[in-house]
Amino acid sequence: MTHEPARVTALDAPVDLTNCDREPIHVPGAVQPHGALVALRGGLVVQFSANVPGLLGTPAGDLLGAPLETLLDADLAAQVGDALASGELDRNPLFLLSTPVRGRGPFDLTAHRLDDLTVLEFEPRPETLTQGDAYTLVRGALARMNAAPDQGRFADVVAHEVQALTGFDRVMVYQFADDGTGTVIAERCGPGTTPYLGLRYPASDIPKQARALYVLNMLRIITDVNYVPAPMLALPGEGPLDMSYCVLRSVSPIHLEYLRNMGVGASMSISLLRGAELWGLIACHHDSPRTLSPNVRAACELIGQVASVQLSAWQEKQDQTYQLHLRAAQTQLMERLAHTPDLLEALVGQGSQLLEFVDAGGAAVCLDGEVVRLGRTPDAAQLRAIQAWLGTQSDAEVLHTRSLGELFPDANAHAGAASGLLAVQLSRLRGDYVMWFRPEELQTVTWGGDPNKPAEAGPDGSERLSPRRSFEAWQQTVRGRSAEWQPEEIAAARTLRRALLNLVLRRAEELRDLNEDLTRSNQELERSNADLDAFAYIASHDLKEPLRGLHNYSVFLLEAYAQQLDEDGVSKLHTLVRLTQRMDDLIDSLLLYSRVGRVDLSFRDTDLNDLLSDVLDVLSARLEQAGAEVTCLPLPTLPVDRVRVGEVLNNLVSNAVKYNDKPPRITVGALAPGQRGDLSVPDGVPDTAWVLFVQDNGIGIRDRHFENIFRIFKRLHARDQYGGGTGAGLTIVKKIIERHGGQIWPVSTYGQGTTFYFTLQGGEGA
């Protein structure tokens, strides 16, 4: 039974640059015509290349549906059958034997199995035959590759060995970047040949489906780029043959045109894999057609496999070194965060590893309204703009980009410092962020072609594009893009965010506990003060009576027996009287102080003008004796304890007279809310409070004593200077004012006078 052959191909539509990235190149429906291909299912021929009759001498009409013996002599068919049975052929092309076929040849026979099909490929044996198996051919090359000290030298050795083995004019080693572009990292070419070393080629040069085939099949060879494909013929109903593993697989016409534009006559590619990923290629070009025997191709594939392992090891080592560097910096920063109370200091203080945390050119920390910059960053205003923009981003918890200007156009103004951004959000509400910046790569990349224009219009003016014809290197500055953020860096940023948030939360809890402890301490202190006041009151009260007895008896002795005592005895009695009097004054002060802390105040609206008038009336004799002049400015009416505030005014006016070396000039007045002018008031003084004052022209107080003057029994002068005193007056004044919810503070110029300002309420009485 004979069958009429049918053309089988998936390439029904013409292929051009507009659809080549979707071209099903694994089912081209044709082979390179220097060899012939036959596909068997169940021992019967189901597909063959149209050049089989011309190359192998078998009539086409006899093949489809016929056994292998129709194609080969019975003995050869049996020999091939045995080889097919013994080989590991599943998705693995293997060289079986070299043999004549029907008196033609000899041919190198390669076979592989794919699903239920067995594929036989016949290639005329090259005239120049390289002897030896693959290992023998590359044994020396492997030794030289293993001796390479680094990745760059290793790639150079690989290029050299492949060229020596194959004789191609040019051998290049490509490395692919994450964005799919490929850079020539090693090259061997003859003198007078334009070098491509260092050139970067666009990702569009190798479509996605071609990269997938490079992973499946490590070696692809095109013996003559000007070949005319031999179409596949098949039994009716047969689908296109998957040629992913075929040596003779016909390639895309676009790729052939690409090679012809480069002046290439033949090419070969060897895949370099890192795991299941395409790391790079060993690309070979020859200016004329070139055929390699199966053993040389196997040797090249072996070099490719060894190179893949070694390059993966180099890359792994580089990655590990970088990751160790990152982890060291991250560990150091985490330790600082754990042991430094100030979060901002931990992040940006001296010795911080924030820049090294993700290997950035610059960093910034926006925390609690502060912005601190490290390294090369945008200026403060630009950072504020980025901070505001981040606040509008829904994915800003950990945001990363290598081209910030594409997301935030204003950032193009500072692309040189910050084309790349990795930002960690601590608080969107407060605008707290940690940011790292990477500069624009400003890598002047040497491209092997315009990456933005991978093709030119065809010479016939049609819409079909043809591959570019110029491969002259040209410079393009890649603007607005930084180096890519690595997954490890982004993961580290997430870890840092969690650590910072936990730290902030923990410190908030510590602050809450501290506040609770402080509240308890204040309550205990209040109880202790009350107990102390009670003790002071009781002790003072109990001491007062016997002391008064001592004083009185001393006075009686002086009055009744002074004439009977000698001069020394009289002097001792006078000293006893003076000491008991002083002790009585101290006890009075202590009683008064303790009473202020114990008694309940009686608040009622009080006209302070009347109160001041009463105070001045009590002090009139003393004021007159001192020649004091008192100016009374209008005072408000406030809800105060009349008696205690009278003591305040009495004490302050008395001090104004006492601590004065000139005729006293005293002014008592008040500043209404809104009339303070440039007067500086302590924290906590409400804007609605009246500020009262007693101003004098006395001796003044040095700034360093402002706090000491309110300490009990603390005197700034000798006991008998300026009329003496117990040193408790201002302490009692301060306590009375504090019990009114107010504050007191002095403003003084030493030698010129002092003004005591004070408030008596929280503002509600204004």
Buried (B, 14 or more C-beta within 10 A) or exposed (E): EEBEBBEBBBBEEEBBBEEBEEBBBBBBBBBBBBBBBBBBBEEBBBBBBBBBBBBBEBEBEBBBEBBBBBBBBEEBBEBBBEBBEEBEBEEEBBBBBBBEBEEEBEBBBBBBBBEEBBBBBBBBBBEEEBEEEBEEBBEEBBEBBEEBEEBEEBBBBBBBBBBEBBBBBBBBBBBBEEEBBBBBBBBBBEEEBEEBBEBBBBBBBBBEBBBBBBEEBBBBBBBBBEBEBBBBBBBEEBEBBBBBBBBBBBBBBBBBBBBBBBEBBBBBBBBBBBEEEBBBBBBBBBBEBBBBBBBBBBBBBBBBBBBBEBBBEBBEEEEEEBBEEBEEBBEBBBEBBEEBEEBEEBBBEEEBBBBBBBBBBBBBBBBEEEBBBBBBBBEEEBBBBBBEBBBEBEEBBBBBBBBBBEEBEEBBBBBBBBBBBBBBBBBBEEBBBBBBBBBBBBEEBBBBBBBEEBBBEBEEEEEBBBBBBEBEBEEBEBBBBBBBBBEBBBEBBEBBBEBBBEBBEEEEEEEEEEEEEEEEEEEEEEEEEEEEBEEBBEBBEEBBEEBEEBBEBBBEBBEEEEEEBEEEBBEEBEEBBEBBBEBBBBBBBBBBBBBBBEBEBEBEEBEBBEBBEEBBEEBEEBBEEBEBEBEBBEBBBBEBBBEBBBBBBBBBBBBBBBBBEEEBBBBBBBBEEEEBEEEEBEEEBBEBBBBBBBBBBBBBBEEEBBEEBBBBEBBBEEEEEBEBBBBBBBBBBBBBBEBBBBBBBBBBEEEEBBBBBBBBBBBEBB
